Amino acid sequence: MSAAATAEPSGEEALRHVRVLAGEIGPRVAGSAEERRAADYIAGLLRGYGYDVELQSFPIEIFVSRSVGVQVAAPTQEPIRAAALTGSASGTATAELYDAGLGLPTDYPASGIGSRIALVQRGQITFGDKARNAYAAGAAAVVIYEPPTGDIIPGRLAGQVPPIPVLSIPGADGLRLRDLLTQGPVRLSVSFDGGMERTTAVNVIGRPPGKRCAAVVGGHYDTVPNAPGGSDNASGTAAMLEAARVQALRGNPEDACFIAFGAEELGLLGSQAFLERLSAEDRQAIRFMVNLDMVAVGDTWWLIGSRSLTDRAKAIAAGLGVSAEPRELVGSSSDHATFIDRRIPAVMLHRWNDTLLHTPEDTADRIRPEALETAVRLTIAFLTGLGTG
């Protein structure tokens, strides 16, 4: 009998979903065709397991990059590989380069730099502050690099974004440009066509037929640009799908709903849209939420969220022979936080630590099926145990 025909969790079955999402589909940026392809894949599986499925669209703003160019115009003529930081304004500029160090206000002369292009090293302050400081000094564009060998930075501009292109280049190219400036003037041409555009993202919601959600198991399925998202978060999505399969074969006595959230990487937008569209009665029916985010890389199980759940989840995990510790996320969040903000207890299951999240190296071949299987076993145990008492 195949694993898919039994009510026992299968890490290999979950791994099959990771290979489709992170391998065959790849990066699943919110609002993209790849996100919709992944949504259709997830929806088909949930329907096959017997759930009523809704593809819930909601509005988002995404950053679109149509073309980016950086060209040394003098003393040599050569192109440099580049990308725009998320949030950058469109524009073109051809001007002399100015070495602005770390891009602090004190790195610019009081008189400004007169429409030159600021060459800025990563570090100490945010990308947004670097861009604003350069613009305040009169820069026509900003080029940011991370020495000595950093690649193009997948950064985001927060806060008020100045109306100039803000681009990233490899660290080695930034150092080479800085060295050229010690020998004399360097003229650079930069261009960026793109910016923020309105579109829609999708949540995939699997509900028990004819019933309200008494519990929610969720995991976001979107990624940042250029990252296949094997760990972040095809792993959590795959564990959610395998838990949905097993729970359906158990008869789903906990009336759990299973949700693949979109646009988590844009600020938990999918989980926000889901809860905002629920009636007061449907929202009150949800007793708790289990969030699966990055569950198959690393070596330590973390339980993050409502203290009323994390201590009980720790005891449930111990009963399965799994060591899992209540912890707190610092400097980041995930979809469980949306439920907690709306006074619905929630716990996130997470595998610490993954140093390759948000990178092109976050591929499907890193994912451990035994970790996926443990995540599914814990999820089913949480559904059984957290709803009592």
Secondary structure, 3 states (H helix, E strand, C coil): CCHHHCCCCCHHHHHHHHHHHHHHHCCCECCCHHHHHHHHHHHHHHHHCCCEEEEEEEEEEEEEEEEEEEEEEECCCEEECCEECECCCCEEEEEEEEECCCCCHHHCCCCCCCCCEEEEECCCCCHHHHHHHHHHCCCCEEEEECCCCCCCCCCECCCCCCCCCEEECCHHHHHHHHHHHCCCCCEEEEEEEEEEEEEEEEEEEEECCCCCCCEEEEEECCECCCCCCHHHHHHHHHHHHHHHHHHHHCCCCCCEEEEEECCHHHCCHHHHHHHHCCCHHHHHHCCEEEEECCCCCCCEEEEEECHHHHHHHHHHHHHCCCCEEEECCCCCCCCHHHHHHCCCCEEEEEEECCCCCCCCCCCHHHCCHHHHHHHHHHHHHHHHHHCCC
